[in-house]
């Protein structure tokens, strides 16, 4: 039985269900998975998913053992230290953090030493991936990682070293793969592989049909953690424009996070208290009701991989509006499976919202909008096309099977030799 250590910055995390799903898929195939979290997680909803290894906070004994391991096997990580100290364009603070994460990598190696780990996989390319890479060097085992969106496109610190040292790099979109190979041309293209995420696509008797009739508000829904990269402030400003133009609407934002106070302040500033609601975290089993009530599901992120929220909305037969960035056009084809707008262009975003509203009004009161009724009738076809696209390309079960197949096929015992710290053994 293969033993794999699977590390995330924080595990488990409600906003990252795919991590648990991948671990379950590997275990279903007979792989022993040692779950790990860099940060101490909150109390998991399911105690069965408490991580087996937690790095922070770290005990003094483990730190001392880690220092000893670094000294004994210095030659295994000296090239990584040299990359941090002498090469690259990173600033002093980033370099200091990388050195600290090197120490955490040694601690992780100490915690894994007696677990017979044969490979380390890290989900996301943030600092946890440096920790996993260092541990793999010290233990002499393979290392792989999964890259999504911001970890590659906004915060790709030391990715050159991580990509050079990994045996396999999984990523969620063709856009990401092209970006990696263009930005890091020395990387072996064979080890950069697209494995898409997915959602459950359940049978439905019929797709929900929304018609905005006279006197009814236009209902918008956004789903995602309240973080600057999700840019919900952009959505609130768009709502302010709609309000200024006298549009009757409701906007709900499902999710929680550090931006909540700022968004509450922005909502008050624009006098939108009765129109824009922050719902906080919404349980997965309650999301379908929100999707079914919405006229359009919107996404306003500055950076993304391919968001699960769009897949979920499209699987429910909803109209979606998203920025034309990164891998999103691989999911949302403008005019075919949804609507796209120019990222950061508030006027374009508002214009698309008004267009969708007009089309739905034409379906709700055909006699009032006969000139756009033919275009409006295409919305029902778009819902169907979106659902079919998700079913064929973003089905969770199919894509998890593809992940498992690839992982088992490509992750094997490390064959390249690592110089042993003992000079005599090196000569032998």
C-alpha positions in Angstrom: 0.0 0.0 0.0 1.4 3.4 -1.0 1.6 6.1 1.7 1.1 9.7 0.7 1.2 12.7 2.9 -1.4 15.3 1.7 -0.8 18.8 3.0 -3.0 22.0 2.8 -2.4 25.4 4.4 -5.5 24.8 6.5 -7.3 21.5 6.6 -10.2 20.9 6.6 -11.7 24.1 5.1 -15.3 24.5 4.2 -14.4 26.5 1.1 -12.2 23.7 -0.2 -14.3 20.6 -0.4 -12.2 19.3 -3.3 -9.4 18.5 -0.9 -11.4 16.0 1.1 -12.9 14.6 -2.1 -9.4 13.9 -3.5 -8.2 12.3 -0.3 -11.3 10.1 -0.3 -10.7 9.1 -3.9 -7.1 8.1 -3.1 -8.2 6.1 0.0 -10.8 4.4 -2.1 -8.0 3.2 -4.3 -6.1 1.7 -1.4 -3.6 4.6 -0.8 -2.9 5.4 2.8 -3.2 9.2 3.1 -1.6 11.1 6.0 -3.6 14.4 6.2 -1.8 17.5 7.2 -2.5 21.2 7.9 0.1 23.9 8.3 -2.2 26.1 10.4 -4.2 24.8 13.3 -7.7 24.3 11.9 -11.0 25.3 13.5 -13.1 22.5 15.0 -14.1 20.4 11.9 -17.8 19.7 11.4 -16.8 16.0 11.1 -14.2 14.8 13.7 -13.2 12.1 11.2 -11.5 14.8 9.2 -9.3 16.2 11.9 -5.8 16.4 10.4 -3.2 13.8 11.5 -0.3 16.3 11.4 -0.6 20.0 12.4 2.5 22.2 12.0 1.5 25.3 13.9 2.0 25.8 16.7 5.2 23.7 16.9 6.7 22.2 20.1 10.2 23.0 21.2 11.2 19.3 20.9 10.1 19.1 17.3 12.0 22.3 16.5 15.2 21.0 18.0 14.8 17.7 16.1 14.1 19.7 12.9 17.3 21.7 13.4 19.3 18.5 13.8 17.7 17.0 10.6 18.6 20.2 8.7 22.2 20.0 9.9 22.6 16.3 9.1 21.0 16.6 5.6 22.0 20.1 4.7 23.3 19.1 1.3 19.7 18.0 0.4 18.3 21.5 0.9 21.3 23.7 0.3 20.3 24.5 -3.3 16.9 25.6 -2.0 18.5 27.9 0.6 20.8 29.3 -2.2 17.7 30.0 -4.3 16.1 31.9 -1.4 19.2 33.9 -0.4 21.1 34.6 -3.6 18.7 34.4 -6.6 15.4 35.7 -7.8 13.7 39.1 -7.4 11.9 38.5 -4.1 12.1 41.2 -1.4 13.8 40.8 2.0 10.5 39.9 3.7 9.6 37.2 1.3 13.1 35.7 1.6 12.9 35.7 5.4 9.5 34.0 5.2 10.9 31.4 2.9 13.7 30.6 5.3 11.1 30.3 8.2 9.1 28.0 6.0 12.2 25.9 5.3 12.4 25.4 9.1 8.7 24.4 9.0 9.5 22.0 6.2 12.1 20.3 8.4 9.5 20.1 11.2 7.1 18.5 8.8 9.8 16.0 7.8 10.3 15.1 11.5 6.6 14.5 12.0 6.5 12.3 8.9 9.7 10.3 9.5 8.1 7.3 11.2 5.1 7.2 8.9 6.8 5.5 5.9 5.6 8.3 3.6 6.6 7.7 0.0 5.3 10.9 -1.5 4.1 14.4 -0.4 1.3 16.2 -2.2 0.4 19.8 -1.5 -2.8 21.4 -2.5 -2.3 25.0 -3.6 1.0 26.7 -4.4 1.1 29.0 -1.3 3.7 28.7 1.4 2.5 25.2 2.3 4.0 24.0 -1.0 7.5 25.2 0.0 7.1 23.4 3.3 6.1 20.2 1.5 8.9 20.5 -1.0 11.5 21.0 1.7 10.2 17.9 3.6 10.3 15.8 0.5 13.9 16.7 0.0 14.9 15.9 3.5 13.0 12.6 3.4 14.1 11.7 -0.1 10.6 11.2 -1.4 8.6 12.6 -4.3 6.7 15.9 -4.3 3.7 17.1 -6.2 1.4 20.1 -6.0 -1.9 21.4 -7.3 -2.2 25.0 -8.6 -5.6 26.8 -8.9 -5.8 30.5 -9.5 -4.4 33.1 -7.1 -1.6 30.8 -5.9 -0.4 30.8 -9.5 -1.4 34.1 -11.0 -1.2 36.5 -8.1 1.0 34.9 -5.4 3.3 32.7 -7.4 6.3 33.1 -5.0 9.2 30.7 -5.6 7.1 28.8 -8.2 10.2 28.3 -10.3 11.8 26.2 -7.6 8.6 24.3 -6.8 7.9 23.5 -10.4 11.5 22.4 -10.9 11.4 20.1 -7.9 8.0 18.5 -8.3 7.4 15.2 -10.1 3.9 16.3 -11.0 2.0 19.6 -11.2 -1.8 19.4 -11.4 -3.7 22.4 -12.4 -7.4 23.1 -13.0 -7.5 24.8 -16.4 -5.8 24.9 -19.8 -5.2 28.6 -19.2 -3.2 27.8 -16.2 -1.2 25.2 -18.0 -0.3 27.6 -20.8 0.6 30.2 -18.3 3.0 27.8 -16.5 4.7 26.7 -19.6 5.0 30.3 -21.0 6.2 31.8 -17.7 8.5 28.9 -16.8 9.8 27.6 -20.1 12.4 25.2 -18.5 9.7 23.2 -16.9 9.1 19.7 -18.4 5.7 20.1 -20.1 4.9 16.4 -19.5 4.6 16.9 -15.8 2.1 19.8 -16.0 -1.3 18.2 -16.3 -4.9 19.6 -16.3 -7.2 17.9 -13.9 -10.5 19.7 -13.7 -12.6 20.1 -10.6 -16.3 19.3 -10.7 -19.7 19.3 -9.1 -22.5 16.9 -8.7 -25.0 17.0 -11.6 -28.3 15.6 -10.3 -31.2 14.7 -12.5 -33.9 17.3 -12.4 -37.5 16.9 -13.7 -37.1 20.3 -15.3 -34.9 23.3 -15.2 -36.1 26.4 -13.2 -37.6 29.0 -15.5 -37.3 32.6 -14.3 -39.6 35.3 -15.7 -39.2 38.8 -14.3 -42.8 40.2 -14.4 -43.9 43.7 -13.9 -43.6 44.7 -10.3 -41.1 41.9 -9.4 -37.5 42.6 -8.4 -34.5 41.4 -10.4 -32.7 38.9 -8.2 -28.9 38.5 -8.2 -26.8 36.1 -6.2 -23.1 36.0 -5.6 -21.4 33.1 -3.7 -17.9 33.2 -2.4 -15.7 34.0 0.7 -15.6 37.7 1.5 -12.0 38.3 0.4 -10.5 41.2 -1.5 -9.7 38.9 -4.5 -13.4 38.0 -4.8 -14.0 41.8 -5.1 -17.6 41.9 -3.8 -17.1 45.6 -3.4 -17.3 45.8 -7.2 -20.7 44.1 -7.0 -21.9 46.6 -4.4 -20.8 49.5 -6.6 -22.7 48.0 -9.5 -25.8 47.7 -7.3 -25.4 51.4 -6.4 -25.5 52.2 -10.2 -28.6 50.1 -10.6 -30.2 51.8 -7.6 -29.3 55.2 -9.1 -31.1 54.2 -12.4 -34.2 53.2 -10.5 -33.9 49.5 -11.1 -35.9 47.3 -8.7 -33.5 44.5 -7.6 -32.3 42.3 -4.8 -28.7 41.1 -4.4 -27.7 38.4 -1.9 -24.0 37.5 -1.2 -23.4 34.1 0.4 -20.1 33.7 2.2 -18.1 35.1 5.0 -14.6 36.4 5.5 -12.3 39.4 6.4 -14.0 41.8 4.0 -17.4 41.7 5.8 -17.0 45.0 7.7 -15.8 46.9 4.7 -18.7 45.6 2.6 -21.2 46.5 5.3 -19.8 50.0 5.4 -20.0 50.3 1.6 -23.6 49.1 1.6 -24.5 51.8 4.2 -22.6 54.4 2.2 -24.7 53.8 -0.9 -28.0 53.4 1.0 -28.4 49.8 -0.1 -29.3 48.2 3.3 -32.7 47.0 2.0 -31.4 45.7 -1.3 -28.0 44.1 -0.7 -27.8 41.3 1.9 -24.7 39.6 3.3 -26.0 36.1 4.2 -22.8 34.8 5.8 -21.8 31.2 5.4 -24.6 29.1 3.8 -24.7 25.4 4.2 -24.3 23.4 1.0 -27.8 21.8 1.4 -29.3 25.3 1.4 -27.6 26.5 -1.7 -30.0 25.0 -4.3 -32.9 27.1 -2.9 -30.8 30.2 -3.4 -29.8 29.2 -6.9 -33.4 28.4 -7.9 -34.6 31.8 -6.7 -31.9 33.8 -8.5 -32.4 35.4 -11.9 -28.6 35.5 -12.4 -25.6 34.2 -10.5 -22.7 36.7 -10.7 -19.0 36.4 -10.1 -16.8 39.5 -9.7 -13.4 38.0 -8.8 -10.1 39.5 -9.9 -8.5 36.1 -10.1 -9.8 32.6 -10.3 -9.1 29.1 -11.4 -12.4 27.8 -12.6 -14.9 28.5 -9.8 -17.1 25.7 -8.4 -19.8 28.3 -7.8 -20.3 28.8 -11.5 -20.3 25.1 -12.1 -23.0 24.6 -9.4 -25.1 27.4 -10.7 -24.9 26.1 -14.3 -25.7 22.6 -13.2 -28.8 24.0 -11.6 -29.8 25.6 -14.9 -29.0 29.2 -13.9 -27.9 32.1 -16.0 -24.4 33.2 -15.0 -22.4 36.4 -15.5 -18.6 36.3 -14.9 -15.4 38.1 -15.8 -13.6 36.9 -19.0 -10.4 36.0 -17.1 -8.1 33.0 -16.7 -9.9 29.7 -17.1 -13.5 31.0 -16.8 -14.1 31.1 -20.6 -13.4 27.3 -20.6 -16.6 27.0 -18.6 -18.6 30.1 -19.6 -18.8 30.5 -23.3 -20.2 34.0 -24.0 -23.7 33.8 -25.4 -23.7 30.0 -25.4 -23.5 28.8 -21.7 -23.6 32.2 -20.0 -22.5 35.8 -20.1 -19.0 37.3 -19.8 -17.9 40.9 -19.1 -14.6 42.7 -19.2 -12.9 42.3 -15.9 -12.9 45.5 -13.8 -15.2 47.3 -16.2 -18.1 48.4 -14.1 -20.1 49.9 -16.9 -19.8 46.7 -19.0 -20.9 44.6 -15.9 -23.9 46.8 -15.3 -24.8 46.8 -19.0 -24.8 43.0 -19.0 -27.0 42.9 -15.9 -29.5 45.3 -17.6 -29.5 43.1 -20.7 -30.2 39.9 -18.8 -33.0 41.7 -16.9 -34.5 43.0 -20.1 -34.5 39.5 -21.6 -36.2 38.1 -18.6 -38.8 40.8 -18.6 -39.5 40.0 -22.2 -40.2 36.4 -21.2 -42.3 37.5 -18.2 -44.4 40.0 -20.2 -44.0 39.1 -23.9 -46.5 41.7 -25.2 -44.5 44.6 -23.7 -41.2 43.6 -25.3 -42.0 41.9 -28.7 -38.8 43.3 -30.3 -36.5 41.3 -28.0 -38.6 38.3 -27.5 -36.8 36.1 -30.0 -33.4 36.8 -28.2 -35.1 36.3 -24.8 -36.2 32.8 -25.8 -32.5 31.9 -26.2 -32.1 32.1 -22.4 -33.8 28.7 -21.9 -31.6 27.2 -24.5 -28.6 28.7 -22.8 -29.6 27.1 -19.4 -29.8 23.7 -21.1 -26.4 24.2 -22.9 -24.8 25.3 -19.6 -26.0 22.2 -17.8 -24.9 19.9 -20.5 -21.4 21.5 -20.6 -21.0 20.9 -16.9 -22.3 17.4 -17.2 -19.8 16.5 -19.9 -16.7 18.4 -18.6 -17.1 19.3 -15.0 -18.8 16.3 -13.4 -17.3 15.7 -10.0 -17.3 11.9 -10.1 -15.8 11.7 -13.6 -13.1 14.2 -12.8 -12.2 12.6 -9.4 -11.7 9.3 -11.2 -9.4 11.0 -13.7 -7.5 12.5 -10.8 -7.1 9.2 -9.1 -6.1 7.4 -12.3 -3.4 10.0 -13.0 -2.1 10.2 -9.5 -1.7 6.4 -9.2 -0.1 6.2 -12.6 2.4 9.1 -12.2 3.3 9.0 -8.5 5.7 6.2 -7.9 8.8 5.6 -5.9 11.4 8.3 -6.4 14.1 7.0 -8.8 16.6 9.9 -8.8 19.3 9.6 -6.2 19.8 12.2 -3.6 23.5 12.6 -2.4 23.9 11.0 1.0 25.4 13.2 3.7 28.0 10.5 4.4 31.0 11.0 2.0 32.1 7.4 2.1 28.6 6.2 1.1 28.5 8.8 -1.7 31.6 7.2 -3.2 30.1 3.7 -3.0 
